[in-house]
Amino acid sequence: MTLRPNPWVSVLYGVGLLAVFLGERVVGAGPERLVSSGLGSALVGLAGVWRGVRVARASGEWRVLERWLLGLFLLGGLGLTLYFLRPAEKGAVAVVLGALFPALLTTTLLPLVLVELAAAAMARAPVLQLGRVRAALYSGLGLAFALVFAFSATYVATRADVSWDLAYFRTARPGAATRLLTRQLPEPVRVTLFFPPANDVRQALEQYFRELARESGYLEVEVLDQAVARARAKELGVGENGTVVFSRGARHERLKVPLELERARTQLQRLDEDVYRRLRVVSRPRRVLYLTAGQGERGLQPQAATALEKARPGLSQLEEWLRVLNVEVRTLGMAEGLGTEVPRDASVVAVVGPERDFSPEAFAALRRYVDRGGRLWLALEPDGPGLEPLLEPLGLKLLRVPLANESRHLRMSHQLSDRGNLVTASFSSHASVATLASLGSDAAIVFAGAAALEPVPPLPKGVTLDVSVRAPAETFQDTNHDFTPNEGEPRGAWPLVVAVRKAGVSGTSPARVVVMGDSDVMTDTGPRSYGNPYLLMDTVLWLLGEEELAGVLSNEEDVPLQHTRKQDVVWFYSAVFLAPALVLGAGFLVTRRRRRRGAR
């Protein structure tokens, strides 16, 4: 007897499996689970019986088709049986059955769907093309086997304790700043490497220091094995290999580097920064930077949020960068003399994001400090005090209105407020931004919530100003804080950072002051992949009078990529439209070429 294909048998089978899934995975414990799982199992069994009856009644090639479908039903039924036979306790048997039953169900359902589609296409054909059905069956089995293999390989990979690090790796080379520092060494400095022979880390370090030693005859490099040169190692306080010692006279600085290349990889990527820091320690005197406190300024640690105020990031990252320059950070409050006189050992005094005005005594102490040639660093906020007693003698004024930009901003929260995160690469040729000027747009700076600075002519006698950093020309003053340009909100290339030199009193050296219209640029939230670190480093070096040492430190560490809004738009539309268009275009060209060949 000839039977035509009946897809409702397979549909009944699939509905039964779906009911079992809902009962076991969705409904959970209770009578509902028993009803759903029991009903599903009954439907699966009924579909199997129905399929067996069709096998008995069919003949010829249609009977072969029904047998194949019955075999798939039985395979899925076996997987379902293994699921219910799994032991509740975790063990080897439970793991095996837990991995086997989904593999059997996958091997059932994919071929079943493809075979039913192939049979449905020939439902009214006088003769069943068994080859097409067989091809569909094999395709379904092959796809199922591929999925089972992929999931099995993923499972094994997550369980096996084996990994491969394919990340980019290269040992840092001497950067421009380290080369400049080496050329200006006042006295000979000896670098001693304690590493065993035939060591990969030793070879990387030797190559770095060999290249750096070419910059100055004052830098001497020697490579020793601690197990052999025990007397020299004891003299330098080294007890094992894996140590680099920087020596100048009786002063020693040590750098520990692991002997295994895999463990030393991260340190070798930022080797130039570690070497620069230790060279400064042994060749330059330690400086002190005072952070004022008592007026709500930003401190080294972040300020916790309160019911009335939001959390404020700290300056721990700035402290880390200053440590590289051999600069110690201390706090300067009323108890430390801010109300009377700035300490004599202060190389720089920094006022970062105050929320309240200083007392008249503190203002007077800071003005006297500047008059005698001090170095002052002011980083202000639009909603903070204007510090007019300090800015007026410098010929400056803070326009306490936040700035925003529609296009040149950094997307951080993906809100309209991101327009307040200005991105600029407009630098002057002043020494306080020498590194940034040399890097150009590759070292753009992010100012989050900045206000503009305005020179007030005529400038006081003995004062010279240089606007070192400006906002993009389309930046507007956001008077109503809606981050949208409105009528009456002026646009312009507003000054964001100003470097000031003021003649000293009674023959003292000229004072140096740097004023910034934003304090967030100095905090830990500043993006490292932008030029913010170079702005801070160059600023400190200029305030210390060491601007000739400004330069780039080599760093091969991977950093997360961050884009401006325009860059995000370009990448989005390229991924959504351009890449698919290229694929479709390539496919059209290949298809057209094949058709032409076929026509010939």
C-alpha positions in Angstrom: 0.0 0.0 0.0 1.3 3.5 -0.9 1.2 6.1 1.9 1.8 9.8 1.3 4.0 11.8 3.7 2.2 13.0 6.9 4.1 15.7 8.7 1.7 15.7 11.6 3.3 12.6 13.0 6.6 14.5 13.4 4.8 17.6 14.7 3.2 15.4 17.4 6.6 14.1 18.3 8.1 17.6 18.5 5.2 18.9 20.6 5.8 16.0 23.0 9.5 16.8 23.4 8.6 20.5 23.9 6.1 19.6 26.7 8.8 17.5 28.4 11.2 20.5 28.1 8.7 22.9 29.6 7.9 20.5 32.5 11.5 19.9 33.3 13.2 23.2 32.7 10.5 25.9 32.9 7.6 24.8 35.2 9.9 23.4 37.9 8.8 21.3 40.9 5.2 20.5 41.7 2.2 18.8 40.1 2.5 21.0 37.0 5.8 19.4 36.2 4.4 15.9 36.4 1.5 16.8 34.2 3.6 18.5 31.6 6.4 15.9 31.5 3.9 13.0 31.6 1.8 14.4 28.8 4.9 15.1 26.7 6.2 11.6 27.2 2.8 10.2 26.3 2.8 12.2 23.1 6.3 11.0 22.2 5.2 7.4 22.7 2.0 7.9 20.7 3.9 9.5 17.8 6.3 6.5 17.9 3.4 4.0 17.7 1.8 6.0 14.9 5.1 5.9 13.0 5.4 2.2 13.5 1.9 1.6 12.1 2.8 3.7 9.0 5.9 1.5 8.5 3.8 -1.6 8.6 1.3 -0.2 6.1 3.8 1.4 3.7 5.5 -0.3 0.8 8.3 0.3 -1.6 10.5 3.4 -1.3 7.9 5.1 0.9 8.4 2.3 3.5 12.1 3.0 3.4 11.4 6.7 4.2 9.1 5.7 7.1 11.7 3.4 8.5 14.3 6.2 8.5 11.8 8.4 10.3 11.0 5.7 12.8 14.8 5.2 13.5 15.1 8.9 14.2 12.1 8.7 16.6 13.7 5.8 18.4 17.0 7.6 18.7 15.2 10.6 20.3 13.3 8.3 22.5 16.5 6.8 23.7 17.9 10.3 24.6 14.7 11.1 26.5 15.0 7.8 28.4 18.6 8.6 29.3 17.5 11.9 30.7 15.0 10.3 33.1 17.5 7.6 34.1 20.1 10.2 35.2 21.0 9.7 38.9 20.3 12.6 41.2 23.7 12.5 42.8 26.6 14.0 40.9 29.0 11.5 39.6 30.6 10.0 36.5 27.4 8.3 35.4 25.4 11.5 35.8 28.0 13.5 33.8 28.0 11.0 31.0 24.2 10.8 30.7 23.9 14.5 31.1 26.1 15.0 28.0 24.7 12.1 26.0 21.0 12.8 26.0 21.2 16.3 24.4 23.6 14.9 21.8 21.0 12.2 20.9 18.2 14.7 20.8 20.2 17.0 18.5 21.0 14.1 16.2 17.3 13.3 16.1 15.7 16.7 15.5 18.0 18.3 12.9 17.8 15.3 10.5 14.0 14.9 11.2 13.3 18.5 10.1 15.3 18.2 6.9 13.9 14.8 6.0 10.3 16.1 6.5 11.0 19.1 4.3 12.4 17.0 1.6 9.5 14.6 1.7 6.9 17.4 1.8 8.4 18.8 -1.5 7.6 15.4 -3.2 4.2 14.8 -1.5 2.3 14.8 -4.8 5.1 13.2 -6.9 4.2 9.9 -8.5 7.6 8.5 -7.5 9.6 9.2 -4.4 13.1 10.4 -5.1 14.8 8.5 -2.3 18.2 10.0 -3.2 17.0 13.5 -2.3 15.6 12.3 1.0 18.9 10.4 1.8 20.9 13.6 1.0 18.7 15.5 3.4 19.1 12.9 6.1 22.9 12.9 5.7 23.0 16.7 5.8 21.0 16.8 9.0 23.2 14.1 10.6 26.4 16.0 9.5 25.1 19.3 10.9 24.1 17.5 14.2 27.5 15.9 14.5 29.2 19.2 13.9 27.2 20.9 16.6 27.8 18.0 19.1 31.6 18.2 18.3 31.6 22.0 18.8 29.9 21.9 22.1 32.0 19.0 23.2 35.2 20.8 22.3 34.0 23.9 24.1 33.2 21.9 27.2 36.6 20.2 27.2 38.3 23.5 26.7 36.6 25.1 29.7 37.4 22.1 31.9 41.0 21.5 30.9 43.6 23.6 32.6 45.4 24.6 29.4 45.6 28.0 27.8 47.5 29.8 25.1 48.4 33.4 25.3 48.2 34.8 21.7 48.2 38.5 22.9 50.5 41.0 21.3 53.9 41.1 23.1 57.0 43.2 22.6 59.6 44.5 25.1 59.4 48.2 25.4 62.2 50.2 23.8 63.8 53.3 25.4 61.4 56.1 25.0 62.2 59.8 24.3 61.9 60.8 27.9 64.3 58.1 29.1 66.8 58.9 26.4 66.7 62.6 27.4 67.2 61.8 31.0 70.1 59.5 30.2 71.9 62.2 28.1 71.7 64.7 31.1 73.0 62.4 33.8 75.1 64.6 36.0 77.3 61.7 37.2 78.0 58.1 36.1 75.3 55.6 36.8 75.9 51.9 36.7 73.2 49.4 35.9 73.9 45.8 37.0 71.8 42.9 35.7 71.8 39.7 37.8 70.5 37.0 35.6 71.7 33.4 34.7 73.1 32.8 31.2 70.9 31.7 28.3 67.9 33.4 29.9 65.2 35.0 27.6 64.4 37.8 30.1 68.1 38.6 30.4 68.4 38.9 26.6 65.4 41.3 26.4 66.9 43.5 29.2 70.4 43.4 27.6 69.0 44.6 24.4 67.1 47.5 26.1 70.0 48.7 28.1 72.5 48.3 25.3 70.4 50.6 23.2 70.0 53.1 26.1 73.7 53.1 26.9 74.4 54.6 23.5 72.8 57.9 24.6 75.5 58.7 27.2 78.9 57.6 28.3 77.7 58.1 31.9 75.5 55.0 31.8 77.4 51.8 32.4 75.9 48.4 32.0 77.2 45.1 33.4 75.6 41.6 33.4 76.4 39.1 36.1 75.2 35.8 37.4 74.4 36.0 41.1 75.5 32.4 41.7 79.0 33.3 40.3 79.5 37.0 41.4 78.5 36.5 45.0 80.7 39.3 46.4 79.4 41.9 44.0 75.8 40.7 44.6 76.3 41.0 48.4 77.8 44.5 48.0 74.6 45.6 46.1 72.2 43.8 48.5 71.1 41.2 45.9 70.3 37.7 47.1 69.1 36.0 43.9 69.0 36.4 40.2 66.2 38.4 38.6 67.3 41.8 39.9 68.4 45.0 38.1 70.4 47.4 40.3 70.8 51.2 39.5 73.8 52.6 41.4 75.2 56.1 41.7 77.7 56.4 44.5 76.3 54.8 47.7 72.7 55.1 46.4 71.1 52.0 45.0 67.7 51.4 43.4 66.5 47.8 42.6 64.1 46.5 40.1 62.8 42.9 40.4 62.0 41.1 37.1 60.8 37.4 37.0 63.2 35.0 35.4 60.4 33.3 33.4 59.4 35.1 30.2 55.7 34.4 30.6 55.7 35.9 34.1 57.9 38.9 33.1 55.8 39.7 30.0 53.7 42.5 31.6 56.7 44.1 33.3 58.8 44.0 30.1 56.0 45.8 28.3 56.3 48.8 30.7 60.0 48.4 31.3 60.7 51.9 30.1 58.5 53.5 32.8 60.2 51.5 35.5 63.7 52.4 34.2 62.8 56.1 33.9 61.6 56.2 37.5 64.7 54.6 39.0 67.1 56.7 36.9 65.4 59.8 38.2 65.6 58.5 41.8 69.4 57.9 41.6 70.2 61.0 39.5 67.9 63.7 40.6 66.9 65.0 44.1 63.5 64.1 45.4 60.9 66.9 45.0 57.8 67.5 47.1 54.3 68.5 45.7 51.8 69.7 48.2 48.0 69.2 47.7 46.0 71.7 49.6 43.2 70.4 51.8 40.3 71.8 53.9 38.3 73.4 51.1 36.7 70.3 49.7 39.6 69.7 47.3 40.2 66.3 45.6 42.5 64.1 47.6 44.5 61.0 46.8 41.7 58.7 47.7 38.2 59.0 46.2 35.6 60.9 48.1 32.6 58.7 49.1 29.1 59.8 48.0 26.8 61.4 50.6 23.1 62.1 50.6 23.7 65.6 49.2 26.9 65.1 47.1 28.0 62.6 44.5 31.2 60.6 44.8 34.4 62.4 43.6 37.3 60.4 42.0 40.6 60.6 43.7 44.2 61.4 42.5 45.9 58.1 43.2 46.9 57.7 39.5 48.4 61.2 39.6 50.4 60.1 42.7 51.6 57.1 40.8 52.8 59.2 37.8 54.5 61.7 40.2 56.3 58.8 41.8 57.8 58.0 38.4 59.2 61.6 38.4 60.6 61.1 41.9 58.1 63.6 43.3 56.6 63.0 46.7 53.0 64.0 47.4 52.0 65.6 50.8 49.0 67.3 52.1 48.9 71.0 52.9 46.1 72.2 55.2 45.8 74.8 57.9 47.6 72.5 60.4 50.6 72.2 58.0 51.0 76.0 57.6 48.6 76.9 54.8 47.2 79.8 56.9 50.7 81.2 57.6 53.3 80.2 55.1 53.8 77.5 52.5 56.6 75.1 53.6 60.0 75.9 52.2 60.5 72.5 50.7 57.5 72.8 48.5 58.5 72.4 44.9 54.9 72.7 43.7 51.6 73.5 45.4 48.5 72.1 43.7 44.9 73.2 44.3 42.7 70.6 42.7 38.9 71.1 42.5 38.1 73.1 45.6 34.4 73.4 46.5 34.8 76.4 48.9 36.9 79.6 48.9 40.1 79.7 50.9 40.4 81.9 54.0 42.0 85.3 53.6 45.1 84.0 55.5 45.5 81.0 53.1 45.1 83.3 50.0 47.7 85.6 51.5 50.1 82.7 52.1 49.7 81.4 48.5 50.2 84.9 47.0 53.4 85.3 49.0 54.5 81.9 47.8 54.0 82.9 44.2 55.7 86.3 44.7 58.9 84.6 45.9 59.1 82.4 42.8 56.9 79.5 43.8 55.2 77.0 41.5 51.4 76.9 41.7 49.1 74.5 39.9 45.4 75.4 39.9 42.7 73.0 38.6 39.2 74.5 39.0 35.6 73.5 38.3 32.6 75.4 36.8 30.6 75.0 40.0 33.5 75.8 42.4 35.0 79.0 43.6 36.6 81.3 41.1 39.7 82.0 43.3 39.8 85.6 42.2 42.4 86.6 44.8 44.8 84.2 43.1 43.8 84.7 39.5 43.5 88.5 39.3 47.2 89.1 40.0 47.9 86.7 37.1 45.6 88.5 34.7 43.1 85.6 34.5 39.4 85.0 35.2 37.4 81.7 35.4 34.2 81.8 33.4 32.1 79.6 35.7 29.9 78.2 32.9 30.4 74.5 31.8 31.4 73.9 28.2 29.9 71.3 25.9 30.4 70.1 22.3 28.0 68.3 20.0 30.6 66.3 18.0 34.0 66.5 19.7 33.3 64.6 22.9 33.9 61.2 24.5 31.0 58.8 24.9 31.2 57.3 28.3 27.6 56.9 29.6 25.9 57.1 26.1 23.7 59.9 27.4 23.3 63.5 26.2 25.6 64.5 29.2 28.5 63.0 27.3 28.7 66.2 25.4 30.4 67.7 28.4 33.4 65.3 28.0 35.3 67.6 25.6 38.0 66.0 23.4 40.6 68.4 22.1 44.0 68.3 20.4 44.6 72.0 20.0 47.9 72.7 21.7 50.3 75.6 21.6 54.1 75.3 21.3 54.6 76.1 25.0 57.0 73.8 26.9 54.3 72.7 29.3 52.6 70.8 26.5 55.7 69.9 24.4 55.0 66.2 24.3 51.4 66.7 23.4 52.3 69.2 20.6 54.7 66.6 19.1 52.1 63.9 19.2 49.3 66.0 17.8 45.9 64.3 17.4 47.4 61.0 18.6 47.4 62.5 22.1 44.0 64.2 22.4 42.9 65.2 25.9 39.6 64.6 27.5 38.1 67.4 29.8 35.0 66.2 31.7 33.0 69.2 32.7 35.4 72.1 32.0 35.0 75.8 32.2 36.8 78.4 30.1 39.6 80.7 31.3 39.7 84.3 30.1 42.8 86.6 30.1 41.9 90.0 31.5 43.8 92.8 29.7 45.8 94.7 30.5 48.0 92.1 32.0 49.7 92.9 35.3 53.3 94.0 35.1 55.7 91.2 34.8 53.1 88.6 33.8 53.2 86.6 30.6 50.4 84.2 29.5 50.4 81.3 27.1 47.1 79.5 26.3 48.6 76.0 26.0 45.3 74.1 25.4 42.1 75.3 23.7 38.7 73.7 23.2 37.5 72.9 19.7 36.2 75.9 17.9 32.6 74.7 17.9 32.5 74.3 21.7 29.6 76.3 23.3 28.9 77.6 26.8 26.1 75.4 28.2 24.4 78.1 30.3 21.2 76.2 31.0 23.0 72.8 31.5 20.9 71.0 28.8 24.0 70.0 26.7 22.3 71.4 23.6 23.4 74.7 21.9 20.7 77.4 22.3 20.5 80.9 21.1 22.6 83.2 23.2 25.1 80.5 24.1 28.4 81.6 22.5 30.8 79.3 20.7 34.5 79.5 20.5 37.9 77.9 21.0 37.9 78.6 24.7 41.1 78.5 26.7 41.2 75.4 28.9 44.8 75.5 30.2 47.0 78.6 30.7 50.7 78.7 31.6 51.7 81.8 33.5 55.1 83.3 34.2 55.3 86.1 36.8 58.4 88.1 37.6 59.7 87.4 41.2 60.0 90.0 43.9 63.4 91.3 45.1 65.4 89.4 42.5 63.8 86.0 43.1 63.3 83.6 40.2 60.1 84.0 38.1 57.1 82.2 39.4 55.4 79.6 37.3 51.7 78.9 37.4 49.5 76.5 35.5 45.7 77.1 35.6 43.3 74.5 34.3 39.5 74.9 33.8 38.9 71.4 34.9 40.1 69.1 37.7 38.6 65.9 36.3 41.5 65.8 33.9 43.8 65.0 36.8 41.6 62.3 38.5 41.6 58.5 38.2 38.7 58.6 35.8 40.8 60.2 33.1 41.3 57.7 30.2 44.8 56.4 29.9 44.5 55.9 26.1 44.2 59.6 25.6 46.8 62.3 26.2 45.8 63.2 29.8 48.9 61.5 31.4 51.2 63.5 29.1 49.5 66.7 30.0 50.0 66.1 33.7 53.6 64.9 33.3 54.6 67.8 31.1 52.9 70.3 33.4 54.8 69.0 36.5 58.1 69.0 34.6 57.6 72.6 33.5 56.7 73.7 37.0 59.8 72.0 38.3 61.9 73.7 35.7 62.8 70.4 33.9 60.8 70.9 30.7 63.8 69.8 28.7 63.2 66.2 30.0 59.6 66.1 28.6 59.0 63.2 26.2 57.2 60.0 25.6 57.7 56.9 27.7 57.6 53.7 25.7 54.8 51.4 26.8 53.7 48.2 24.9 50.8 47.4 27.2 47.4 46.9 25.5 44.9 49.6 26.5 41.1 49.7 25.7 40.2 51.7 22.7 37.9 54.6 23.2 36.4 56.7 20.5 34.8 60.1 20.1 31.1 60.3 19.0 32.1 60.9 15.4 34.4 57.8 15.4 31.6 55.7 17.0 29.2 56.7 14.3 31.7 55.8 11.6 32.4 52.4 13.1 28.7 51.7 13.6 27.6 52.5 10.1 30.7 50.7 8.7 29.8 47.5 10.6 26.1 47.7 9.8 26.1 48.8 6.1 29.6 48.9 4.6 30.9 45.4 5.6 27.7 43.6 4.4 27.7 45.7 1.2 31.3 44.6 0.5 30.3 41.0 1.1 27.3 41.2 -1.1 29.3 43.1 -3.8 32.0 40.4 -3.8 29.3 37.7 -4.1 27.6 39.5 -7.0 30.9 39.8 -8.9 31.8 36.1 -8.3 28.3 34.9 -9.4 28.3 37.1 -12.4 31.7 35.8 -13.5 30.5 32.2 -13.1 27.4 32.9 -15.2 29.5 34.4 -17.9 31.8 31.3 -17.9 28.7 29.1 -18.1 27.3 31.0 -21.0 30.5 30.6 -22.9 
